[in-house]
Amino acid sequence: MILVTGGTGLVGAHLLYKLISNKEKVRAIYRNERKLDNTKNVFSCYTKDYTALFDAIEWVQADILDIPALTEAFAGVTKVYHCAAFVSFEPDKYHLLRKTNIEGTANIVNLSLAHNISKLCYVSSIAAIGHTINNDPISEKTIWNPEDDHSVYAITKYGAEMEVWRGTQEGLDAVIVNPGVILGAGIWRYGTGSLFKKAKHGMRFYTSGTVALISVDDVINVMIQLMQSNIINERFVLVAENWTYKDFIHSLAKSVNAKPPKKMAGSILLKMAWKLDWLTHKITGKRRELTKHIVKSLTTETNYNNDKIKTALDLEFKAVNQTIRKIGSQFLNQ
C-alpha cells in the first residue's frame, strides 16, 4: 500500500493519477472534502472516465498534525510520498508554516519509522537550497546560509528537510526532491494554475528576474523512478529550464490567446507595490499578494543546475514551452 499526503494539491493529485493508472494500491490523505474536487479536476485533464480511477483511491480524512488519524492512515503502508505542505510567503503566517511544514513532516517521519516504511519521498522546494555568489549555478551542493535573508516559506521547507535527514539517521530510507516552479493543469484557483487565469485576464507588467520551471509530469515521473530505484538518502534539484520572467509571462499570455505585457515593472514600482500591499493587508486583513521576498525573487537572476538527477536517472525533461502551450489549452477547454 502506498500512502500519499497532500492528495488534493497539484503534485499529489497528478501523482495519484499516475499511481492509480499504474494499478498501484493507493491510500491518500485529505483535510477538506471540498478540495477533493481539485483531484477530480486534475484527473479530468487526463481522461473523461476519471470517476472510476478516483474511486479506486482509498481516501482517509486526516491532517498531518493529527497523529491519531495519521496513525490509522499508516496501517499496512509500505511507501510514502509526502506532498502535503502549506505554501505562503506572508511573514505573519510563519508560525502556521512552521507547524504544518516542519512539525507535520516530523510526524510523517516518525510514523514512517514506527511502521517500518521501506522508503519515503519528500517534496521540498528549491526555496530550501542555498544561494550562490555572482550568479553561479545553484545545485544540491550549494550551502544553506542561515544568515541569508530567506523567506518564511524557505525557512520552514529547509526545517522540514532537516526532519527527513534526522529520520535517515534513525534508519529511514528517503529521497528528497527540490522542484522549481511546477507547471500543471487542473487547479486554477491558486498556485501556478492561477497564473494562466491571470494571463487570460491580462497582465500589465513583467519583471527583470528569472524563474526555474518544470512540468508536474516530470516531477512525478522522477519521484516514482526514485522510489523504485536503489537510490536512498539523496536530494535532487528538479528544474527543467531557467527562463526570464519576461519570456515566461509572454508565453503564458500566448498560451491563452491573450496580449502579453509590454512594460517592465522596475524596482521602485515593485517596492511601492509591496508596501501598499502590506498596508492594505493591515487595514483590511486581505491576504498578501506581494511581499519583500516575492519582489526579490521576481527581480533576481538565478540559475539552477539539474545535472545530478539527469545523470542518476538518465532522463531528459519536457520542453517548458510545450508544457505551457498544453496547459494553456487545457485551461481554455475547462
Backbone hydrogen bonds in HBPLUS format (Angstrom, degrees):
<---DONOR---> <-ACCEPTOR-->    atom                        ^
c    i                          cat <-CA-CA->   ^        H-A-AA   ^      H-
h    n   atom  resd res      DA  || num        DHA   H-A  angle D-A-AA Bond
n    s   type  num  typ     dist DA aas  dist angle  dist       angle   num
A0078-THR N   A0001-MET O   2.82 MM  77  5.63 170.6  1.83 159.0 157.9     1
A0002-ILE N   A0025-LYS O   2.95 MM  23  6.25 164.6  1.98 155.0 159.8     2
A0027-ARG N   A0002-ILE O   2.78 MM  25  6.05 162.4  1.81 172.2 173.8     3
A0003-LEU N   A0079-LYS O   2.90 MM  76  6.28 167.8  1.92 157.6 160.4     4
A0081-TYR N   A0003-LEU O   2.85 MM  78  6.25 163.3  1.88 165.3 171.1     5
A0004-VAL N   A0027-ARG O   2.92 MM  23  6.35 150.8  2.00 154.2 163.8     6
A0029-ILE N   A0004-VAL O   3.02 MM  25  6.41 158.4  2.07 164.3 166.8     7
A0005-THR N   A0081-TYR O   3.00 MM  76  6.43 164.4  2.03 164.2 168.4     8
A0083-CYS N   A0005-THR O   3.35 MM  78  5.31 142.0  2.50 113.3 118.6     9
A0009-GLY N   A0006-GLY O   3.15 MM   3  5.54 167.5  2.17 117.0 119.3    10
A0013-ALA N   A0009-GLY O   2.85 MM   4  5.71 161.7  1.88 147.7 153.0    11
A0014-HIS N   A0010-LEU O   3.22 MM   4  6.32 169.1  2.23 148.0 151.1    12
A0015-LEU N   A0011-VAL O   2.86 MM   4  5.95 154.5  1.93 151.4 159.6    13
A0016-LEU N   A0012-GLY O   2.88 MM   4  6.06 154.8  1.94 145.7 152.4    14
A0017-TYR N   A0013-ALA O   3.13 MM   4  6.43 157.4  2.18 147.2 152.4    15
A0018-LYS N   A0014-HIS O   3.16 MM   4  6.43 160.0  2.20 145.2 150.1    16
A0019-LEU N   A0015-LEU O   2.92 MM   4  6.17 165.5  1.94 158.5 162.3    17
A0020-ILE N   A0016-LEU O   2.90 MM   4  5.98 170.8  1.91 155.7 158.4    18
A0021-SER N   A0017-TYR O   2.92 MM   4  5.95 154.4  1.98 143.5 151.3    19
A0022-ASN N   A0018-LYS O   3.03 MM   4  6.21 133.1  2.26 136.9 149.0    20
A0022-ASN N   A0019-LEU O   3.09 MM   3  5.04 128.8  2.37  92.1 105.9    21
A0024-GLU N   A0019-LEU O   3.01 MM   5  5.44 163.8  2.04 154.1 151.2    22
A0023-LYS N   A0020-ILE O   2.93 MM   3  5.01 155.0  2.00 109.4 112.2    23
A0058-GLU N   A0026-VAL O   3.02 MM  32  6.26 173.3  2.03 151.7 153.5    24
A0028-ALA N   A0058-GLU O   2.91 MM  30  6.21 153.9  1.98 142.7 149.0    25
A0060-VAL N   A0028-ALA O   2.85 MM  32  6.10 156.3  1.91 167.0 168.9    26
A0030-TYR N   A0060-VAL O   3.06 MM  30  6.34 150.5  2.15 146.9 150.5    27
A0062-ALA N   A0030-TYR O   2.96 MM  32  5.95 147.9  2.07 143.7 153.7    28
A0035-LYS N   A0032-ASN O   3.03 MM   3  5.52 136.6  2.22 109.9 120.9    29
A0036-LEU N   A0033-GLU O   3.13 MM   3  5.48 161.0  2.16 109.0 114.9    30
A0037-ASP N   A0034-ARG O   3.28 MM   3  6.13 164.1  2.30 117.0 120.8    31
A0038-ASN N   A0035-LYS O   2.93 MM   3  5.31 143.4  2.07 106.0 116.0    32
A0040-LYS N   A0036-LEU O   3.16 MM   4  6.55 159.2  2.20 148.4 154.2    33
A0041-ASN N   A0037-ASP O   2.86 MM   4  5.98 154.9  1.92 146.4 153.2    34
A0042-VAL N   A0038-ASN O   2.95 MM   4  6.24 150.5  2.03 146.4 154.5    35
A0043-PHE N   A0039-THR O   2.92 MM   4  6.17 164.2  1.94 151.5 155.6    36
A0044-SER N   A0040-LYS O   2.94 MM   4  6.17 148.1  2.05 143.1 151.9    37
A0045-CYS N   A0042-VAL O   2.99 MM   3  5.34 150.2  2.08 107.3 116.7    38
A0046-TYR N   A0043-PHE O   2.93 MM   3  5.46 153.9  2.00 114.0 122.1    39
A0047-THR N   A0043-PHE O   3.14 MM   4  6.47 155.8  2.20 152.3 159.7    40
A0054-PHE N   A0050-TYR O   2.89 MM   4  6.09 162.4  1.93 156.1 161.6    41
A0055-ASP N   A0051-THR O   2.88 MM   4  6.06 159.9  1.92 151.5 156.9    42
A0056-ALA N   A0053-LEU O   3.13 MM   3  5.13 142.2  2.28  96.5 107.7    43
A0057-ILE N   A0054-PHE O   3.19 MM   3  5.73 163.3  2.22 113.0 118.1    44
A0066-ASP N   A0063-ASP O   2.88 MM   3  5.08 161.8  1.92 112.3 118.5    45
A0070-LEU N   A0066-ASP O   2.92 MM   4  6.08 158.2  1.97 155.4 162.6    46
A0071-THR N   A0067-ILE O   2.79 MM   4  5.90 154.6  1.85 153.5 159.8    47
A0072-GLU N   A0068-PRO O   3.29 MM   4  6.60 152.9  2.37 143.3 148.6    48
A0073-ALA N   A0069-ALA O   3.12 MM   4  6.42 151.2  2.21 142.3 150.6    49
A0073-ALA N   A0070-LEU O   2.99 MM   3  4.92 112.4  2.46  92.0 108.9    50
A0074-PHE N   A0070-LEU O   3.03 MM   4  6.32 132.3  2.26 146.6 159.1    51
A0074-PHE N   A0071-THR O   3.27 MM   3  5.24 136.8  2.47  94.4 105.7    52
A0075-ALA N   A0072-GLU O   3.25 MM   3  5.54 163.2  2.28 108.9 114.0    53
A0077-VAL N   A0074-PHE O   3.09 MM   3  5.32 166.7  2.11 133.2 130.7    54
A0118-SER N   A0078-THR O   2.79 MM  40  5.63 144.7  1.91 148.6 158.4    55
A0080-VAL N   A0119-LYS O   3.14 MM  39  6.58 160.1  2.18 156.5 162.0    56
A0121-CYS N   A0080-VAL O   2.85 MM  41  6.29 157.3  1.90 159.0 166.8    57
A0082-HIS N   A0121-CYS O   2.79 MM  39  6.07 162.1  1.82 164.8 171.0    58
A0123-VAL N   A0082-HIS O   3.14 MM  41  6.24 169.9  2.15 157.2 154.0    59
A0093-LYS N   A0090-GLU O   2.91 MM   3  5.50 163.4  1.94 123.5 128.3    60
A0094-TYR N   A0091-PRO O   3.18 MM   3  5.54 154.0  2.25 118.7 119.0    61
A0097-LEU N   A0093-LYS O   2.84 MM   4  6.06 157.9  1.89 158.5 165.9    62
A0098-ARG N   A0094-TYR O   2.84 MM   4  6.12 158.4  1.88 153.2 158.9    63
A0099-LYS N   A0095-HIS O   3.00 MM   4  6.15 162.6  2.03 143.6 148.3    64
A0100-THR N   A0096-LEU O   2.96 MM   4  6.11 170.1  1.97 152.6 155.1    65
A0101-ASN N   A0097-LEU O   2.82 MM   4  5.67 155.3  1.88 149.5 156.1    66
A0102-ILE N   A0098-ARG O   2.93 MM   4  5.20 143.7  2.06 126.9 138.5    67
A0103-GLU N   A0098-ARG O   3.16 MM   5  6.66 159.5  2.20 154.3 160.6    68
A0104-GLY N   A0099-LYS O   3.04 MM   5  6.41 130.7  2.29 140.4 154.9    69
A0106-ALA N   A0102-ILE O   2.91 MM   4  6.13 153.6  1.98 147.7 155.7    70
A0107-ASN N   A0103-GLU O   2.99 MM   4  6.29 150.4  2.08 146.6 153.7    71
A0108-ILE N   A0104-GLY O   3.12 MM   4  6.48 154.3  2.19 144.2 150.7    72
A0109-VAL N   A0105-THR O   2.89 MM   4  6.15 161.7  1.93 154.6 159.3    73
A0110-ASN N   A0106-ALA O   2.87 MM   4  6.04 165.4  1.89 151.4 155.5    74
A0111-LEU N   A0107-ASN O   2.98 MM   4  6.13 162.8  2.01 149.9 154.2    75
A0112-SER N   A0108-ILE O   2.92 MM   4  6.01 146.1  2.04 141.3 151.3    76
A0113-LEU N   A0109-VAL O   2.96 MM   4  6.25 153.3  2.03 150.2 156.8    77
A0114-ALA N   A0110-ASN O   2.92 MM   4  6.16 157.8  1.97 144.4 151.1    78
A0115-HIS N   A0111-LEU O   2.93 MM   4  5.98 144.0  2.06 142.0 149.9    79
A0117-ILE N   A0112-SER O   2.93 MM   5  5.04 172.4  1.93 153.6 154.8    80
A0116-ASN N   A0113-LEU O   3.25 MM   3  5.13 164.9  2.27 103.1 106.4    81
A0120-LEU N   A0173-ASP O   2.98 MM  53  6.41 145.3  2.10 141.5 152.3    82
A0175-VAL N   A0120-LEU O   2.89 MM  55  6.40 145.7  2.01 157.1 168.1    83
A0122-TYR N   A0175-VAL O   2.93 MM  53  6.38 164.1  1.96 161.0 164.9    84
A0177-VAL N   A0122-TYR O   3.04 MM  55  6.44 162.7  2.07 167.1 171.0    85
A0124-SER N   A0177-VAL O   2.80 MM  53  5.75 152.9  1.87 164.8 174.1    86
A0128-ALA N   A0125-SER O   3.03 MM   3  5.61 161.1  2.06 113.5 118.8    87
A0126-ILE N   A0179-PRO O   3.01 MM  53  5.67 143.3  2.15 149.8 140.8    88
A0129-ILE N   A0126-ILE O   3.08 MM   3  5.29 162.5  2.12 111.3 113.6    89
A0136-ASP N   A0133-ILE O   3.35 MM   3  6.13 154.8  2.41 118.5 122.8    90
A0138-ILE N   A0303-ASN O   2.67 MM 165  6.06 159.7  1.71 155.4 162.1    91
A0305-ASN N   A0138-ILE O   2.80 MM 167  5.75 170.8  1.81 156.6 155.9    92
A0142-THR N   A0139-SER O   3.05 MM   3  5.40 159.9  2.09 110.9 117.3    93
A0148-ASP N   A0145-ASN O   3.00 MM   3  5.60 164.5  2.03 120.3 125.2    94
A0150-HIS N   A0148-ASP O   3.06 MM   2  5.74 125.4  2.37 107.4  91.9    95
A0155-ILE N   A0151-SER O   3.06 MM   4  6.34 162.3  2.09 153.0 157.3    96
A0156-THR N   A0152-VAL O   3.19 MM   4  6.38 157.1  2.25 143.7 148.8    97
A0157-LYS N   A0153-TYR O   2.97 MM   4  6.22 151.1  2.06 152.3 160.9    98
A0158-TYR N   A0154-ALA O   2.94 MM   4  6.09 157.1  2.00 151.3 157.5    99
A0159-GLY N   A0155-ILE O   2.98 MM   4  6.18 152.6  2.06 138.9 147.1   100
A0160-ALA N   A0156-THR O   2.91 MM   4  6.08 144.7  2.04 136.1 145.2   101
A0161-GLU N   A0157-LYS O   3.03 MM   4  6.31 152.1  2.11 142.3 149.1   102
A0162-MET N   A0158-TYR O   3.08 MM   4  6.45 147.7  2.19 145.1 153.8   103
A0163-GLU N   A0159-GLY O   3.26 MM   4  6.66 139.0  2.44 137.9 147.9   104
A0163-GLU N   A0160-ALA O   3.04 MM   3  5.15 126.8  2.34  97.2 111.0   105
A0164-VAL N   A0160-ALA O   3.18 MM   4  6.64 148.3  2.29 145.1 153.6   106
A0164-VAL N   A0161-GLU O   3.03 MM   3  5.03 116.9  2.44  94.3 109.9   107
A0165-TRP N   A0161-GLU O   2.89 MM   4  6.25 164.1  1.91 157.9 161.7   108
A0166-ARG N   A0162-MET O   2.86 MM   4  6.00 147.5  1.97 137.7 147.3   109
A0167-GLY N   A0163-GLU O   2.99 MM   4  6.25 147.5  2.10 138.8 147.0   110
A0167-GLY N   A0164-VAL O   2.99 MM   3  4.97 115.5  2.42  93.8 109.7   111
A0168-THR N   A0164-VAL O   2.99 MM   4  6.43 145.9  2.11 147.0 156.6   112
A0169-GLN N   A0165-TRP O   3.15 MM   4  6.47 143.4  2.29 142.8 151.9   113
A0169-GLN N   A0166-ARG O   3.17 MM   3  5.19 125.6  2.48  94.8 108.4   114
A0170-GLU N   A0167-GLY O   2.99 MM   3  5.03 138.3  2.16  97.1 109.6   115
A0172-LEU N   A0167-GLY O   2.97 MM   5  5.35 164.4  2.00 138.3 135.3   116
A0171-GLY N   A0168-THR O   3.25 MM   3  5.14 164.6  2.28 101.1 103.7   117
A0233-ASN N   A0174-ALA O   2.43 MM  59  5.01 137.1  1.60 151.5 167.8   118
A0176-ILE N   A0234-GLU O   2.95 MM  58  6.33 160.0  1.99 152.9 157.2   119
A0236-PHE N   A0176-ILE O   2.88 MM  60  6.36 140.3  2.04 144.2 156.4   120
A0178-ASN N   A0236-PHE O   2.73 MM  58  5.83 162.2  1.76 160.8 156.2   121
A0238-LEU N   A0178-ASN O   2.95 MM  60  5.60 172.7  1.96 121.5 121.7   122
A0180-GLY N   A0238-LEU O   3.01 MM  58  6.26 137.7  2.19 163.6 152.0   123
A0181-VAL N   A0212-ALA O   2.74 MM  31  5.92 158.7  1.79 163.9 160.1   124
A0214-ILE N   A0181-VAL O   3.08 MM  33  6.24 139.3  2.25 164.0 156.6   125
A0183-LEU N   A0214-ILE O   2.85 MM  31  6.08 163.5  1.88 157.3 162.4   126
A0216-VAL N   A0183-LEU O   2.83 MM  33  5.54 153.5  1.90 151.8 144.3   127
A0194-SER N   A0191-GLY O   3.13 MM   3  5.69 139.1  2.31 110.2 119.3   128
A0195-LEU N   A0192-THR O   3.00 MM   3  5.26 145.2  2.13 104.6 115.0   129
A0196-PHE N   A0193-GLY O   3.21 MM   3  5.68 138.2  2.40 108.1 117.0   130
A0198-LYS N   A0194-SER O   2.88 MM   4  6.19 156.0  1.94 148.7 155.0   131
A0199-ALA N   A0195-LEU O   2.84 MM   4  5.98 151.9  1.92 140.6 148.8   132
A0200-LYS N   A0196-PHE O   3.02 MM   4  6.19 149.6  2.12 140.0 147.3   133
A0201-HIS N   A0197-LYS O   3.13 MM   4  6.45 150.5  2.22 143.4 151.0   134
A0202-GLY N   A0198-LYS O   2.94 MM   4  6.14 125.0  2.25 138.0 153.1   135
A0206-TYR N   A0263-LYS O   3.01 MM  57  6.48 144.9  2.14 147.7 158.3   136
A0265-ALA N   A0206-TYR O   2.76 MM  59  5.99 162.9  1.78 170.1 176.2   137
A0209-GLY N   A0298-LEU O   2.82 MM  89  5.03 137.2  2.00 150.7 138.7   138
A0245-TYR N   A0209-GLY O   2.91 MM  36  5.78 163.1  1.94 146.4 143.1   139
A0210-THR N   A0300-THR O   3.06 MM  90  6.37 158.7  2.11 141.2 134.5   140
A0211-VAL N   A0243-TRP O   2.66 MM  32  5.33 155.4  1.72 153.9 161.8   141
A0243-TRP N   A0211-VAL O   2.88 MM  32  5.33 169.5  1.89 159.8 156.9   142
A0213-LEU N   A0241-GLU O   2.93 MM  28  5.57 173.4  1.94 171.4 170.3   143
A0240-ALA N   A0213-LEU O   2.82 MM  27  5.86 144.4  1.94 143.0 154.8   144
A0241-GLU N   A0213-LEU O   3.26 MM  28  5.57 159.3  2.31 144.4 150.1   145
A0218-ASP N   A0215-SER O   3.09 MM   3  5.28 122.7  2.43  99.8 113.0   146
A0219-VAL N   A0215-SER O   3.15 MM   4  6.55 156.3  2.21 147.6 154.2   147
A0220-ILE N   A0216-VAL O   3.02 MM   4  6.28 170.0  2.03 156.2 156.6   148
A0221-ASN N   A0217-ASP O   3.01 MM   4  6.07 154.3  2.08 143.1 150.8   149
A0222-VAL N   A0218-ASP O   2.97 MM   4  6.09 159.1  2.02 148.9 153.9   150
A0223-MET N   A0219-VAL O   2.99 MM   4  6.25 160.4  2.03 148.6 154.5   151
A0224-ILE N   A0220-ILE O   2.97 MM   4  6.15 164.9  1.99 150.2 153.1   152
A0225-GLN N   A0221-ASN O   2.99 MM   4  6.15 162.6  2.02 146.1 151.4   153
A0226-LEU N   A0222-VAL O   2.85 MM   4  6.01 159.7  1.89 154.8 160.3   154
A0227-MET N   A0223-MET O   3.00 MM   4  6.21 154.1  2.07 145.5 152.6   155
A0228-GLN N   A0224-ILE O   3.01 MM   4  6.23 137.4  2.20 143.0 154.4   156
A0229-SER N   A0225-GLN O   3.03 MM   4  6.08 115.6  2.46 136.6 152.0   157
A0229-SER N   A0226-LEU O   3.22 MM   3  5.04 147.9  2.33  94.5 103.9   158
A0248-PHE N   A0244-THR O   3.03 MM   4  6.30 159.0  2.07 149.4 155.9   159
A0249-ILE N   A0245-TYR O   2.83 MM   4  5.94 174.8  1.84 155.8 156.6   160
A0250-HIS N   A0246-LYS O   3.01 MM   4  6.09 161.0  2.05 148.0 153.9   161
A0251-SER N   A0247-ASP O   2.90 MM   4  5.98 151.9  1.98 142.7 150.5   162
A0252-LEU N   A0248-PHE O   2.92 MM   4  6.19 155.2  1.99 150.3 157.3   163
A0253-ALA N   A0249-ILE O   3.04 MM   4  6.26 164.7  2.07 149.1 152.5   164
A0254-LYS N   A0250-HIS O   3.02 MM   4  6.20 162.5  2.05 146.9 151.7   165
A0255-SER N   A0251-SER O   3.01 MM   4  6.15 149.6  2.10 144.6 152.3   166
A0256-VAL N   A0253-ALA O   3.23 MM   3  5.53 143.5  2.37 104.0 113.5   167
A0258-ALA N   A0253-ALA O   2.82 MM   5  4.81 170.8  1.83 147.1 145.5   168
A0257-ASN N   A0254-LYS O   3.25 MM   3  5.03 165.7  2.27 105.5 106.1   169
A0270-LEU N   A0266-GLY O   3.01 MM   4  6.23 163.5  2.04 155.1 160.1   170
A0271-LYS N   A0267-SER O   2.88 MM   4  5.97 152.8  1.95 143.9 151.4   171
A0272-MET N   A0268-ILE O   3.02 MM   4  6.25 158.4  2.07 148.5 153.9   172
A0273-ALA N   A0269-LEU O   2.89 MM   4  6.10 150.1  1.98 143.5 152.7   173
A0274-TRP N   A0270-LEU O   2.94 MM   4  6.22 161.3  1.98 153.6 155.9   174
A0275-LYS N   A0271-LYS O   3.20 MM   4  6.30 153.4  2.27 141.9 149.2   175
A0276-LEU N   A0272-MET O   2.93 MM   4  6.08 151.2  2.01 145.5 153.6   176
A0277-ASP N   A0273-ALA O   2.87 MM   4  6.05 150.0  1.96 143.3 152.3   177
A0278-TRP N   A0274-TRP O   2.95 MM   4  6.12 151.0  2.04 137.7 144.9   178
A0279-LEU N   A0275-LYS O   3.01 MM   4  6.26 155.9  2.07 141.7 147.8   179
A0280-THR N   A0276-LEU O   2.88 MM   4  6.12 159.7  1.92 149.6 155.0   180
A0281-HIS N   A0277-ASP O   2.94 MM   4  6.16 154.2  2.01 145.7 152.9   181
A0282-LYS N   A0278-TRP O   2.98 MM   4  6.27 154.5  2.05 148.0 154.5   182
A0283-ILE N   A0279-LEU O   3.00 MM   4  6.24 151.4  2.08 149.3 156.8   183
A0284-THR N   A0280-THR O   2.85 MM   4  5.84 169.1  1.86 154.0 157.6   184
A0285-GLY N   A0281-HIS O   2.69 MM   4  4.62 138.9  1.85 124.3 135.3   185
A0295-VAL N   A0291-THR O   3.00 MM   4  6.25 166.8  2.02 157.3 160.2   186
A0296-LYS N   A0292-LYS O   2.98 MM   4  6.19 152.1  2.06 141.3 149.5   187
A0297-SER N   A0293-HIS O   2.96 MM   4  6.16 154.3  2.03 141.0 147.4   188
A0298-LEU N   A0294-ILE O   2.91 MM   4  6.18 152.9  1.98 149.6 157.4   189
A0299-THR N   A0295-VAL O   3.15 MM   4  6.29 127.3  2.44 141.4 153.5   190
A0299-THR N   A0296-LYS O   3.29 MM   3  5.35 143.5  2.43  96.9 107.0   191
A0310-LYS N   A0306-ASN O   3.31 MM   4  6.46 164.8  2.33 155.9 160.4   192
A0311-THR N   A0307-ASP O   2.92 MM   4  6.01 152.0  2.00 152.2 158.7   193
A0312-ALA N   A0308-LYS O   2.94 MM   4  6.08 160.6  1.98 147.2 153.2   194
A0313-LEU N   A0309-ILE O   3.06 MM   4  6.07 162.4  2.09 149.2 151.9   195
A0314-ASP N   A0310-LYS O   2.84 MM   4  5.14 116.6  2.25 124.0 137.0   196
A0315-LEU N   A0310-LYS O   3.32 MM   5  5.08 139.3  2.50 119.7 131.0   197
A0323-THR N   A0319-ALA O   3.15 MM   4  6.47 153.9  2.22 147.5 155.4   198
A0324-ILE N   A0320-VAL O   2.90 MM   4  6.17 162.3  1.93 158.9 162.3   199
A0325-ARG N   A0321-ASN O   3.12 MM   4  6.27 160.4  2.16 141.5 146.7   200
A0326-LYS N   A0322-GLN O   3.02 MM   4  6.19 159.4  2.06 147.4 152.8   201
A0327-ILE N   A0323-THR O   2.98 MM   4  6.21 164.8  2.00 154.6 158.3   202
A0328-GLY N   A0324-ILE O   2.88 MM   4  5.98 160.5  1.92 150.8 156.7   203
A0329-SER N   A0325-ARG O   3.06 MM   4  6.26 154.3  2.13 144.1 150.4   204
A0330-GLN N   A0326-LYS O   3.02 MM   4  6.31 152.2  2.10 145.2 153.0   205
A0331-PHE N   A0327-ILE O   2.82 MM   4  6.08 152.2  1.89 151.2 159.1   206
A0332-LEU N   A0328-GLY O   3.05 MM   4  6.32 161.1  2.09 148.1 152.2   207
A0333-ASN N   A0329-SER O   3.03 MM   4  6.23 149.3  2.13 142.2 150.8   208
A0334-GLN N   A0330-GLN O   2.99 MM   4  6.17 143.8  2.12 143.4 152.4   209
